[in-house]
Amino acid sequence: MGRTSDARERILAAATDLFSRRSYGSIGVAEICAQAGTPKGSFYHFFESKQALALEIIDLQWNSQRGRWQRILDGDGPLVHRLKDLFAFTVEMQTASLNDAGVVSGCLFGNLSLELSTGDDPMRQKLRAIFDEQVELIRRSIEAAQALGELTTIDAPGAAKSIVAQIEGTVLFAKLFNDPGQLDQLWANSLRLLQVADS
């Protein structure tokens, strides 16, 4: 029986690392293959283009993160505790990036959104769909908490969008200053959006 190649997985891993640390436009197929230790022909055997590879990476990253978001937001206890866990997860990811690579990488989705906001429609559309889903997950949780009397009557869709925007904006500052400590105010600011006190 022939040996199973792991070239595809190595290309995905190399590109994920590069896209997390550098601008998408500055990275070429040759560099991805060099980091993966695979010939260029292998790349085109598995992926039609760099864009096709990036779209798959976006899907893989969100599929992994979505599971964590859902487990946190669908968990037990008051919404305020579950949201606090969600923000702790955000800090955890940025701290891990600093410990592993020496830099705060920020959010892959946010990084790509900033770079591709005026072009590359397939990637922009996929990124918009991810942020829409994040907002929807939080909106449903807010409305469920309102139904239970945990939260006052606030604009749930607006609050959910503001919370996602605040997460992304604060992660951007953490990346800019290479300091996960920039995330420290995230929780208190979100409590103000929800008009609740910490507990």
Secondary structure, 3 states (H helix, E strand, C coil): CCCCCCHHHHHHHHHHHHHHHCCHHHCCHHHHHHHHCCCHHHHHHHCCCHHHHHHHHHHHHHHHHHHHHHHHHCCCCCHHHHHHHHHHHHHHHHHHHHHHHCCCCCCHHHHHHHHHCCCCHHHHHHHHHHHHHHHHHHHHHHHHHHHCCCCCCCCHHHHHHHHHHHHHHHHHHHHHHCCHHHHHHHHHHHHHHHCCCCC
